[in-house]
Structure formats: structure tokens, C-alpha cells
Amino acid sequence: MSIFNRIFGEPEIRALNPRDKAEVKKMIDQLITIGKMDDFLSLAPGGPFDHQCHHRDAKNIGRRIHEIGGVPLMFAVRQTVRHKLKDVLAEHLDHCWKGIGSWQA
């Protein structure tokens, strides 16, 4: 992530129409909260985690982001989450989103 993108946000997010941009920013905030509170992966299913031990809400957010802007937007959101939560949680998000569109962990 370049210093410019850290200050102004990822280009894929900046290019969205105002309604989608607001929705994506809200979803980024939700992902950051999930990452801090629960993580995106678990060792066992149950509670907010599905049978694959992926956080259900984070997975649903990934699906919605894919609907809005495909894998490029997912990657931009992932970069933003990585900047806020660091590498390990970004890698957990990668695994949580595996199978959404052509997303690869």
C-alpha cells in the first residue's frame, strides 16, 4: 500500500459512486471490528463461525463486496484491513473469503 493510498484510500474504493463507497466504508469498519473482537477464523465451528470455521458475517461482507466490485474491490478492502489490523489478520481474512468469486487464499 503506497503512502498515497494510505492517506486517500485504495483507488478501487475511491472510484465507487457515493452510495457504494459509503456502504464499502461501513463494511470495512465492520470487518475491522470483527477482526479485533473475534478474528476471521476459529479453531472450531459455532457461534459466529460456520462449519468451515470462517466468520459468517465476514464471509457475507466479502460476498457483498464482490457483488459491488468483484475481486479488485475485495483486494482493495483487504489491503485496507491489512493496514488497520496487520498481516496475520489479513491472511485470516484471505482464508475466510476463499471461494468467493475467484478469490484465492
N, C-alpha and C positions, 0 to 999 in steps of 0.2 A: 504494500500500500504506500503510495507516494505521499509526501507531506501535503501536497495539494489536495489529494483525495481525503486525507485525514481531516483537513480543515473544512472542505466543501462537500465531502461525501463522494461516493462512487459515481462515476458517470452514468451508469445504467439506472441508478436511483434518481439522480438529478434530471434525467431526460424524461421521467414519467410525467403524466398530466397531474395537476394538483390533487385530484381526488385519490388516484392510485398512490402518489407519493406520500400522502398523509396516512393511507392505510398501511403502506410498507413500513413507514417510520413507526407506527403503532405496533406492528408485528415485530420489528426489531427490538423495541422496548420489551415486548412480551418474551422474546427469546432470551434477552439478557437476564430478565427476572428468572425465567426457568433455569437457565444455566447456573445462576448464583444460588438459587434455592434448592433445586432438585438434580441438576445435571441433565444431560440429554439421553444418557444411557443408565441402565441399572444392572445389577448382578442377578436380579430376579424380577419376574413379572409381578404386576399387582399395583394397586393404587393408580398413579398417573402413567404407569408403564404398561405397554401392551405385551403380548405373548413373545415378542422378539426383544423385549427389554428396552424398547425405544419409547421415549416420552410421547404420549399420544398428542398432546397439544402442539408440541414442536413439530411433529410429523404433519399434522393438519396445516400448520402455518407454512411449512415447506410446500405442501400441495397448492395452497392458495398463491404463494409467491410464484410458483411455476405457472399457474393459470395466468397470472398477470404478465410475466415477462420471461418465462422459460428458464433454462439453465443459466444464461448470462445474468439474469437478475438474482437467481439463487446464489450464484458465486459472489455477486456484489454484496448481498446480505451477509453471506458467510464471512467475507473479508471484514465487514463492519463488526460483526460479532467477534471475530478473531482479535480485532483491535481492542475491543472492550473487555474481552474475557481471556484472551491469550490462546496459545496454540493447542493445549490439551483439550479444552472445551470445544474449540473449533473442530478438532478431529472427531470428537464425540458427536458433534452436530453432523459432520460428514456421514458417519455411520447411521445416525438416526434418519437421515434423508435418503439413504441408499434405496434405489428403486423408484424414486420419484422422477418421472421423465427419464432422461438418460444420465441422471446423477450417479456418479461413481465415488465410492469412499476410498 
